[in-house]
Amino acid sequence: MPATKTKRNLPALTWEQVAAFRLARHRLLDRSESDLVRVCGEVCGVQSQLDSAGRLALWARMDTLGKGEVEDALWRTRSLVKASLMRQTLHLIPSADHALYMAALKTSRVAAVLRVLARLGGTERDAARLNDLIVQALDGRTLSQAELRSRLRPAVRKNVQVWMDRVSNVLRTALAAGLVCYGPERGRESTYVRVDQWLPHQGKPAEQAAQLELFRRYLRAYGPATAQDFARWSGLPMATVRPLSQLLQPELVEVDVEGTRAFLLAADLQALARAQLRHDLVRLLPHFDPYLLAHADKAHLVAPRFYKRVYRNQAWISPVLLVNGRIAAVWSYARQGKHLLLNVEPFEKLKPFVRQGLMEEAERLGRFLGSPVHVVLGR
C-alpha cells in the first residue's frame, strides 16, 4: 500500500512493511538466487567469526547452496574473500569489493589498533615495521599465525613482543591496513596470505567516496536506518559518519515507522511502501546472522525481556528462529549418533504454522548438513 503522511509530512510506514522490505533484500523471502557471491554482496558481507555460521547464513538465503560451495568460492575461484572488516570482525565479501571496503574502513581500523599498541609504548613506526615484516614473511607463502609469530618475534622491539603476547591475532595491524586476508584452512587452523598476491589488482578508491558507497549499500539492505545505526554497524566513528550523512542527504528520504524516524534511499521508498508479507514466514538463522546486526535498537526484532537470550555477553549472537521478521526462539544443534539434535527454546508458545515452518526448516537444514534432524522444543 502507498505510504501515508505524518503531521511533519514524513512518509508513514509500519514495522510489518519494514520487515517485509528487509527480508526481501536479505533473500529470506525468495531463496532462488544461486549466486552466493551476489548474495554476500547484497547483504554487505556475511559475518564469519565461526566458519559454520557463515555457511549457514548463506544456506538460510539460498535453496541451491551446495555443502562445499562456499569453500570453493573462497579457496579455488577466489570470488569470495574472508577478511577482517566491519567492527574488526571476520566477514565474507565478494573479492571484487575488497578494495572498496578497505578504503572505507582502513583509517578507523588502523587507529583502533594503534591505540591498543600505544598502551604498551608501541608507536606508529612499530606498526609499520611489523607490517613490513608480515608482508615479507608472506611473500609467495601461506602461513599460520603460529608460523608468523615465530618469524616476527625476534625482529621486533620488546614492547611489541609484549603486545603480540597479549593479542589473539598478531596480524591485527596488517589485517586492519588491508595488507593480508585469510588463506585456505589447515584443518581447524587459519592461514594468511598477502592481498596483493591473492586477489586481482583493484585500484584504490578514494576514502570518502568508498564510505559513501558503503553507506548506500548498507541502506539498500538495512534501511530505514539512522546515522547512528550505520556507525554501529560499520565501526566508523560518528565524527566520520555525520558529514557522510549530510553529503548523502540529496539521495535520502526521511520516514516515520510507527513513531521512529529514520532514513532510506529515496530510490527505495516505493519498494518499501509496497512491501508486504503475502504469507507467514519462518526461518532459522545462525549465530551472528547479518539480519540481526545492523541496528543499534533491536526492539523491532526482539522484545526487551528476551534481548539477553539473543544478544549475549562478549558480543555473542545466538542462532534464532525468525517468524515474520521477529525473533520467536533461540536454537542450537549437536550431533547425536547419525542424527542432529536441534534444540529450540521458544520465547512463547509456538503457533501451529510456526511449528510447521520450523519442521520444514529443520528438514532443510538436515539435507544441507547431511544428517536427519530431530527437533526438541524446550521451555
N, C-alpha and C positions, 0 to 999 in steps of 0.2 A: 504494500500500500504506500502511497506517497507520504512523505514526511509532512506533519503539520508544523505550525509555528508557535513558539513560546511568546510570552509578553515582550521579551527582548528581541523578538523576531529571529530567533535561532531555530533551525530545523529541530523538531521534537521527535525523538526516536525511543524505542523500547529496548530493554535488555534482551528480549527474545529476538528482535531484529539483529542486534549486535552479535548475539551468539550464532545466529544463522550465517551472518556475513563472515565471521571469523572461522567458523567450522568449514565453510566453503573454501576460504582462502588457504586453510590448512590441509586441504584434501581429505578431510574427515567426513564429508558428505559423499562425494563421488570418489571412489578409490580405484578408478580405472586407469589412472596415469601409470605408464610403465617405465618412465624415465626417472630413475632415482636422483640423478643429478639435478633435473628440473625441480623435483620436489624439495631437495635440500636448498636450492636457491630461493624458492618461493616462500619458505618459512624462515629465511635469513639464517640458515645453519641449524644443524641438529646437534644438541649438546651430547657429548660422548665421554663424559667422565668415566662412565662404565661402558665398555665396548658393547655389551649386550643391550644396554639401554638405547644406544644409538641405532643399532639394528632394529630393535623393536619399535622405535619411534617411526622409522620408515615402514616397517611392517604394518603399523597402525593406519598408514595412509595409502598403502599400495596392495591391491589384491594379487598382483602378479610377482611380487618380490621373491626371488629365489634365495635360498639359505646362504649361499656363498657370494651373492651378487655384490654386496657392499664391499667385501674384501677384494673382489675382482676390480671394482672401480677404484679402490684405494691403491692397490699394490701392482696391478697389471696394467690397466689402461691409464691409471693416474688421473682420471677425470674428476675424482674427489680427492680432497686433501684433508688430513687431520692436523689441526693447528690450534695453538692457544690464542683465543680471540676475546670475545666479549666477557667482561668480568673476570679476566685471567683464567677462563675455563676452556676445556677442550671442546672443539666443535668440528663437525664435518661440513665442509662447504664445497661448492664447485671450485675446482682448481683454477678455472679462469677468473674467479673473483678474489683470489688470494691477495693480489696487489691492491685492490680496492679496499678490502677490509683492513689491511695493514696500514695503508696510507691514512685511513680514517682514525685508527686506534693507536698507532705507534707512539705518539708523543705522550699521551696519558699513561700508557702501559709502561713505557720506559721510565717515566718519572716515578711511578709507584715502586718499581724495582729498585731504583736508585735511592729512594727514601729508606727502604729497608737496609740496603747495603751501608748507607751513611750512618746508621745507628751503631755500626761496628767500626766506624772510621774509614770505611771504603769511599772511594771517590769516583767521579765520572771517568777519570782516567783508568782506574782499576777495572771498571766495567768494560771499557773499550779494549783494554788488554785481554781480559777474559774472553770477550767476543772474538778477538783475533785468534786466540789460541784454539777456541772451539771450531772456528771456520777452517783453520789449518788442519786440525785433527780429523775433521770430517771430509777433507779433500779426497774425493773418489772413494770414500768409505761409508759404511753404515755401522754405527757404533751404539752400544748400550750406554746407559748412564754410568754404570759401574766402570766400564772401559774408559769413558771420558773422565771420570773422577781421577782415576789412576794416572792419566796423562796430564791433567790440568794441575793437580795439587802441587807438584814440585816446582811449577813455573810461576806461581802467584805469591803475593805477599801474605804474611801470616794472618792479617785480619781478614783477607779474602778467604783463606783456608777455613777460618772460624765460621764465616758466613756460609761457606759450602757445607760445613758440617751441620749447620742448623736448618738449612732449607731442604725441602723434599726433592727439589729438582735443580741441579747445578746449572742447567741450561736456561734458567729464567731470563737472564739478561739477553741471550741470543734469541730466545723464543719471543720475548717482548719486542725486540727490534726486527722481527720477521726474517732473521737470517737462517733459521732452521725450522724444520717441521718434523712430524713423526714419520718414521720409515716402517718397513714391514716388521711385524712382531715375531719374536723368537719364543714360541710358547706363550708364557704369560709375561715375558719381558719386552718392554718397549725399546725401540731403537730410534735413532735420529739421523737425518740427512740434511744436506745443505739445500735450501730452497732454490738457489741459482743452478744447481746441478740436477734437481729432482723435477722441477716444474719448468715449462716453457717460459721464455722471457716475456714479461707482460708490460714493461714500462713502469713508470712511477707516476700515478695520478697525483694531482695537487691535493694537499691535505684537506682544505675546506671543501673543495668540490667533492671529494670522496665522502666526507662527513655528511654533506647534504644528500648525496645519493643513498647513503646508508639510512638516513632518516626517512627518505621517501620509501625505500623498500620495507623498512620497519612498519610504517603506517599502512602500506598495502596489505601486510599480513596481520597486523595487530591493531589497526585503528578501529574506533576512535581511541585516541590516547593523548597524554599531555607531554609537555617537555620533560617533566619530572619522570614520567614513565620511560621515555627514551633514554634519559640519563641513567636510570637504574638498570635498564636492560643492557645498554651498551658499555657501561662503565666509564663513560665520558663525564667529566665534571660539569656541573651546571654552568660554571663560568664559560665553558665552551658551547654548551647546548643553547643557552639563551640567545646569543646572536645568530645561531643557526636557525632557530625557530622564527626569528624576525626575517631573515633572508628568505625563508621558505613561505612566508606569510601569503604572498600572492597565489600560491598553489593550494592553500588550505581553506577549509571552511570549518567554523566552529559549530558544534552541535550540542544539543541538550538531551542526555539519555536519562530520563526519569529524574531530573534534578542534578545530574552530574554533567559538568561541561568539559568537553574535550575537543580535539581537533582530528580532522580527517582530510585526506587528499580530496579536493573538490571533484576530481575526476571519478571518485568512488561513491559520491553521495547518492546517485540514483541506484547503484547496485545495493547499497546499504538500505535505502528506503524500500526497495522491493524484496529484500531478503526475508525469507520465512522458512521454517522447517515444515515440510509437507507431510512428514511422518515422524514419529518418535525415533530418537537416535540414541543408541547405546554403544559405547566404545571403551575398550581397555587401552589405557595409555601407560607407558612405562615410567621408571624413575626419570626425573629431570626432563620430562617432555616439554618441548618448546611452547606448546599451547599454555602451559602453566606458569611461564617465567617472565612474561613481558610487561606486567603492570605492577606498580607499587601497591595499589589497593587491590586485594583479592576478593572483595565482597561479592563481585559478580560471578565468582567461581565456587566459593565455599562459605557456609555460614560461620560466623566468628567462633562458635563453640566447638567447631570441628577443625579449625585452622591448624592447630598444632599437630594434628594427626596427619596432615599433608605436608605442611612446611615445617620440618623438624629442625632440631638443633644442628649447628655446623653446616647450614645451607643444604641439608639433605632433603630431597623432594621425593615423597612416596609415589609408587605407582597408584593410579586411580581408576575408578570406574566412572566414566563420564556419561551423564544422562541429559540429553538435550542441552549440552553445553555446560552443565554444572556438575560438580563432584558429588557423587552419591555414596562412594565407598573407597576404601583403600584395599590393596591386594598384594599378594606375594605368591611365589611358586617355588616348589622344591621337587626334586626327583625322588620318587618312591618306587624302587624296582623299575619296571618298564613303563611306569606311568609318571605323569606330572601331577602333583597335588597343588591345585590352585585355591589358596585360602583367601576368601573375600570377607571383609569386615564392613558391613553396611552401616551407615550413619543412622538410618531409619529403616523400617520395614520396606522391602523392595516390592514394588507393584508387579503384577504378573507380566506385563510387557517388558519390564526391566529384567526379570528373571529369564524370560525367553531370550532377550537380546544378549544377556550375559552368557547363556549356554552356547549361543551361536558364536560369540566372540571366543569363548574357551575352545570350542571345536576348531575354529580357525587358527588359534594360537598353537594348538596341538599339531595341526598339519604343518605349520611353519617350523616348529621345533622337532618334529619327527617322533612325537610320543603322544599317546592318548592322554587326555586331561580329565581328571576327576575334580569337580568343584565342591568345595566345602564352604558353606556360609556360616560365618561366625556371628557374634553379637555386635 
